[in-house]
Amino acid sequence: MVPVYSYYIQDLLFSSSFPILHVIVVLLNNIVTIIINIVTDVSCPIPPNILNGVITFAVMRQHGYKEKVKYSCNEHYTLEGEAEIQCQNTGNWSSKPVCRGES
């Protein structure tokens, strides 16, 4: 199996959200090959719902890189985790919160 490493580089080099550099490093026969892609269009799917909660600030559509949506819980439930999730450079959302029943 050929070792392949994949990295996303952002915000360390650029003050704006774009471009994102996707760097792929391949090691084969003691030769390192580096492939750099410039990612210019990253989006996340419609934000996921949470059990016993609602999305309080979002339009139900795909969202672009670094866009955020905010959650809250129904009455008698408490939010665990961050209220906001953010679209990541991978096209996935950060970890969504959970609504737990009050004791």
Residue, then its C-alpha position, 0 to 999 in steps of 0.5 A: m500500500v502506498p502511503v498517501y497523506s491529505y491536508y487542508i490548509q486554510d486560515l494559516l496563510f490567508s485572511s479570507s476563507f478562500p482559497i483553501l489549499h488541498v495538499i496531497v503527499v504521496l511517498l512511492n519508492n523513496i520519491v515524494t510527490i506533492i499535489i496541490n489543489i486550490v479548492t474554491d467551492v466548498s458547500c455543506p448539505i442542508p443542516p441536520n435536524i436534532l432530536n427535541g430541538v430546532i434550527t433557530f437561525a438558518v435557511m434550509r439550503q446548502h451552506g458555503y464554507k464557514e457559514k453557521v447555523k444555530y440550534s436551540c432545544n424544545e421546552h424542558y430540554t437542555l442543549e449539550g455542545e455548541a449551539e452553532i455548527q459550522c460548514q467545514n472545508t471538507g463539506n461536512w458540518s462540525s459536531k451538532p449539539v444534543c438536546r437532553g431532557e431536564s431531570 
